[in-house]
Amino acid sequence: MVKEWMAWQESHGNFPHDTIDRLVCSECVTDSSLRSFIVDQSTISTCSFCGASGTYAIELETLVEFFLECLADEYDDPNNMLGWAGEDG
């Protein structure tokens, strides 16, 4: 799911080609839940975005996947919330 979304974003000029393989550190995000996830799932590495070395970092794809799962848990597809008026629609 994440790779398809990122591929679509890239095809529309929203992501540089090499973004999907980059590492992001806990200091590059402000949300405390995302920071905790990065620290819990990471290894000590160098951040591809801010350049900090010796910091907790994970693949951007892993962070985006977690973020999308959180959104899916919190919000439903609007089509699932619409009423149904019978066979005639």
C-alpha positions in Angstrom: 0.0 0.0 0.0 2.7 2.5 0.9 4.9 1.8 -2.1 1.9 2.2 -4.4 1.0 5.5 -2.7 4.5 6.8 -2.9 4.8 5.7 -6.5 1.7 7.6 -7.3 3.0 10.7 -5.5 6.3 10.5 -7.3 4.5 10.1 -10.7 2.8 13.4 -9.9 6.0 15.1 -9.1 5.5 15.1 -5.3 8.5 13.1 -4.2 12.1 13.0 -5.4 13.0 9.5 -6.8 15.3 8.6 -4.0 13.0 9.7 -1.1 11.5 6.2 -0.6 14.9 4.7 0.5 15.9 7.5 2.9 16.2 7.3 6.6 14.3 9.7 8.9 15.3 10.4 12.5 13.2 11.2 15.5 14.3 14.8 15.5 12.8 15.4 12.1 9.3 14.9 13.3 7.4 16.9 15.9 4.6 14.4 16.8 5.4 12.6 20.0 3.8 9.3 18.8 5.8 9.3 15.6 8.9 10.1 17.6 8.3 7.2 19.9 7.7 4.9 17.0 11.0 5.9 15.4 12.9 5.3 18.6 11.2 2.0 19.2 11.7 0.7 15.7 15.1 2.2 14.8 18.8 1.6 14.8 21.4 4.2 15.4 22.2 5.7 12.0 22.5 8.9 10.0 19.4 10.8 9.0 19.0 11.4 5.3 17.0 14.6 5.8 18.9 16.6 8.5 22.2 14.8 8.3 22.4 14.0 12.0 24.6 11.0 12.7 24.4 8.6 15.6 20.7 9.2 16.0 17.6 7.0 16.0 16.5 6.6 12.4 14.2 4.4 10.3 13.3 4.1 6.7 10.8 6.7 5.6 8.7 4.0 4.1 8.3 2.3 7.5 7.3 5.7 9.1 4.8 6.4 6.3 3.3 2.9 6.6 2.8 3.4 10.4 1.3 6.9 9.8 -1.2 5.5 7.2 -2.2 2.7 9.6 -2.8 5.2 12.3 -5.0 7.3 10.0 -6.9 4.2 8.9 -7.5 3.3 12.6 -8.8 6.8 13.4 -10.8 7.6 10.2 -13.0 5.5 8.1 -13.5 5.6 4.3 -16.3 8.1 3.7 -18.1 5.6 1.5 -18.5 3.4 4.5 -20.4 6.1 6.3 -23.0 6.9 3.6 -26.5 5.7 4.0 -28.0 3.2 1.6 -31.5 3.8 0.2 -32.2 0.3 -1.1 -31.8 -1.2 -4.5 -32.5 2.0 -6.4 -29.5 3.7 -4.8 
